[in-house]
Amino acid sequence: MNPAHEKLQDLLAQRNTLTDQIWLQCDKLVTAVLEGKITEETVIQDIMDVIMDFYEDERFRLLDSRLCRYVYKHFPKIASTCPNMLRLRC
């Protein structure tokens, strides 16, 4: 195998591992929001932003759906700042 191709394969494997780790962390954070353990709006918005960065992965889309439904009901200020995004994402 070509060394450049091997390096690319290694980098892709690292990316996948990092994506898995980020998903696990986001899942924990979304659960904490849904349980009322995280209520700071800027933190919730940051979580939503990270999820959007990985939106091509279905796992993140499912997390986003759970989170934005909750945000829509419990954090109208956040929901009012991005109603079109929420409408498209939920």
N, C-alpha and C positions, 0 to 999 in steps of 0.2 A: 504494500500500500504506500502511496505517496506520502511523505512526511507532512506536507501542507494539509493533505486530506485527513491524516491522522489527527493533526492539531485541531482542525475544524470539528471533527467528531468529538474530541475531548472537550472542546469549548461548549458544544451543544449539550453534552452530557452534564457539564457543570451548570449550564443555564437551566436545564430541566430540574436539577437538584435544587437550585436556588428558587425556582418557581414553586416547587413543592413546599419548600420551607416557608416562603412568603405566604402561600395559600394557608398553611397550617396556622401561621401567626394571625392572618386576617380572619380565619374561622374563629379563633379564640377571641379576637377583638369584637367581631360581630356578635358572638354569643354573649360577651360581656355587656354590649350595648343593649341587646334584647332582654337581658336579665336586670337592667337598670344599674349596672355597676359602672358604666361609663356614661356620663351625661353631659360632659363638656362639649359644646357644639363645635368648637374648632377641632377637637380630637375626632369627632364623628365625621366631620367634613374631610379631614386628612385620611381617615380610613376609606371613605368613599372614593377619594382621589386615587389612592393606591389600587383599589379594586378596579377602577377604570383603566389604569395602566396595563392591566392584565386581562382585559375584557375579551380577548380572543380565546381565552381558556374558559370552557363552559363552567368549570367549578367556580370561577370568579363571578360569572354571570348569575349563577344560582345564589351566591352570597349576596350579590348586589340586590337581587330581587327580594330576599329576606330583609335586608337592611333598609332598603328604600321604602318598603311597605310600612315598616315600623317607624321610620323617620317621618313619613307623611302623616301618620297619626299622632305622634308624640312630640315632634319638633317642627311645628308649622313655620318657624322662622327659617330653618334650613330648607324646608320644602318650598317656601315662597321665593327663595333666591334662585331656584332652578326648576320651576314647574314643568318646563318642556322636557328637560332631561329626565325628570322623574316619570313623566307620562310615557316617554319612550323606553325607559329602562325597566319599568315595573310590569 
